[in-house]
Amino acid sequence: METEYLKYFQEVDSTELYNLMTQYGDDVWRYAYALTGNYEQSNDIAQEVFLKVHLKMSTFRGQSSFKTWLFSITRNIAINEMRSGYFRRILLFGNVKSTQVAQSAEGDYMANQAAADLRKIIMGLSRKLREVLILNLEHELTIQEIAELLHISEGTVKSRMSRARKEVERRWRNLNHES
């Protein structure tokens, strides 16, 4: 699926950049979204990441996987954006959620609703817990890669992962008991 930021950078005359975005674009965007919870901001962050990577490709030393390096850049840009007053104003006044619900078979609806509920629970975790969980489950980074990316110990990653899973499970049980 081609995203807005991929279309934007197709205009840039660079096969290397286009190939990077094709291979890693969705992962970078999803990670930016996991950090920010904002669709438009994630598009902007992804664009900035790939522009920065393209311009600084020679600085990649190979001490980590390329994907981990990309995620490190994504994280740094996202954190800088979240600290800005502009971003806080967007979150406070411009974060409108879609209320559109797909009309399909009851089974599909239930599965989609459960997935949406679970995603909402995960996005409701603190950034530290949400980040390690998404890096592991969605992006399939190892404990070691997550530790390197976040500049924390592997023990801290394991601890955060455990707390995140317990909190998701607790919230899931509470949600299902309310229904």
C-alpha positions in Angstrom: 0.0 0.0 0.0 1.5 3.3 -1.1 1.2 6.0 1.5 1.2 9.8 1.2 4.8 10.2 2.2 5.9 7.6 -0.4 4.1 9.6 -3.1 5.8 12.8 -2.0 9.3 11.3 -2.2 8.7 9.6 -5.5 9.2 13.1 -7.0 12.7 13.2 -5.6 15.0 11.9 -8.2 16.6 9.2 -6.2 16.2 5.5 -6.7 18.0 4.7 -3.5 15.6 6.8 -1.4 12.6 5.3 -3.1 13.8 1.8 -2.5 14.4 2.5 1.2 10.9 3.9 1.6 9.4 1.0 -0.3 11.2 -1.5 1.9 10.9 0.3 5.3 8.3 3.0 4.9 5.4 1.3 6.5 7.5 0.1 9.5 8.8 3.7 10.1 5.3 5.2 9.8 3.8 2.6 12.1 6.5 3.2 14.7 6.1 7.0 14.4 2.3 6.5 14.9 2.9 4.2 17.9 5.0 7.0 19.5 2.7 9.9 18.6 -0.8 8.5 18.1 -1.3 11.1 15.4 -1.7 10.2 11.7 -0.6 13.5 10.1 2.3 13.9 12.5 3.4 10.3 11.6 3.4 11.2 7.9 5.6 14.3 8.6 8.0 12.3 10.8 8.4 9.5 8.3 9.2 12.0 5.5 11.8 13.7 7.7 13.3 10.3 8.7 13.8 9.2 5.1 15.2 12.6 4.0 17.6 12.5 6.9 18.6 8.9 6.1 19.1 9.7 2.5 21.3 12.7 3.3 23.3 10.9 6.1 23.5 7.4 4.6 27.3 7.6 4.8 27.1 7.9 8.6 25.6 4.4 9.0 28.4 2.4 10.7 26.7 -1.0 10.7 27.0 -1.4 14.5 23.3 -2.3 14.5 20.8 -3.5 11.9 19.7 -1.0 9.4 16.2 -1.2 10.7 17.3 -0.5 14.2 19.2 2.6 12.9 16.1 3.8 11.1 14.0 3.3 14.2 16.5 5.2 16.3 16.2 8.2 13.9 12.4 7.8 13.9 12.3 7.8 17.7 14.6 10.9 18.0 12.6 12.9 15.5 9.3 11.8 17.1 10.4 12.8 20.6 11.6 16.2 19.4 8.3 16.7 17.7 6.3 15.7 20.8 8.3 18.2 22.9 7.3 21.1 20.6 4.5 23.3 21.5 3.1 23.0 18.0 2.6 19.2 18.4 0.9 19.6 21.7 -1.6 22.0 20.2 -2.3 19.6 17.4 -3.0 16.8 19.8 -5.2 19.0 22.0 -7.3 20.6 19.2 -6.8 18.6 16.0 -7.0 14.9 16.9 -10.3 13.9 15.4 -11.0 10.2 15.3 -13.0 8.5 12.5 -16.3 7.0 13.6 -16.8 5.0 10.4 -17.6 1.4 11.1 -17.4 -1.2 8.3 -20.7 -3.0 7.7 -19.8 -6.6 7.2 -20.7 -10.1 8.5 -21.1 -10.3 12.2 -17.9 -12.4 12.6 -15.9 -9.9 10.7 -17.3 -7.1 12.7 -16.5 -8.8 16.0 -13.0 -9.6 14.9 -12.4 -6.0 13.7 -13.9 -4.6 16.9 -11.7 -6.8 19.0 -8.6 -5.8 17.1 -9.6 -2.1 17.4 -10.2 -2.5 21.1 -6.8 -4.1 21.6 -5.1 -1.4 19.5 -6.8 1.2 21.6 -5.7 -0.5 24.8 -2.1 -0.6 23.6 -2.1 3.0 22.4 -3.4 3.9 25.9 -0.3 2.5 27.6 2.4 4.9 28.7 4.9 5.7 25.9 7.6 3.6 27.6 5.4 0.5 27.8 3.7 0.9 24.5 7.0 1.5 22.7 8.7 -1.8 23.8 5.6 -3.8 23.1 5.1 -2.5 19.6 8.8 -2.8 18.7 8.7 -6.4 19.7 5.2 -7.5 18.5 4.7 -5.4 15.4 8.2 -4.8 14.2 9.7 -8.0 15.5 12.8 -6.5 17.1 14.6 -8.6 19.6 15.2 -7.6 23.3 18.8 -6.8 22.4 17.8 -4.6 19.4 15.2 -2.8 21.5 17.7 -2.2 24.3 20.2 -0.7 21.7 17.6 1.4 20.1 16.3 2.9 23.3 19.7 3.1 25.0 18.5 1.0 28.0 19.5 -2.3 29.4 18.0 -5.6 28.2 16.7 -6.1 31.8 14.8 -2.9 31.6 13.3 -3.9 28.2 12.2 -7.2 29.7 10.7 -5.5 32.7 8.8 -3.0 30.5 7.6 -5.7 28.2 6.3 -7.7 31.2 4.5 -4.7 32.7 3.1 -3.8 29.3 1.7 -7.3 28.7 0.2 -7.4 32.2 -1.4 -4.0 31.8 -2.9 -5.0 28.4 -4.2 -8.2 29.8 -5.8 -6.3 32.8 -7.4 -3.7 30.6 -8.6 -6.4 28.2 -10.3 -8.3 31.0 -11.9 -5.1 32.4 -13.2 -4.2 28.9 -14.7 -7.7 28.4 -16.3 -7.7 31.8 -18.0 -4.4 31.1 -19.5 -5.7 27.9 
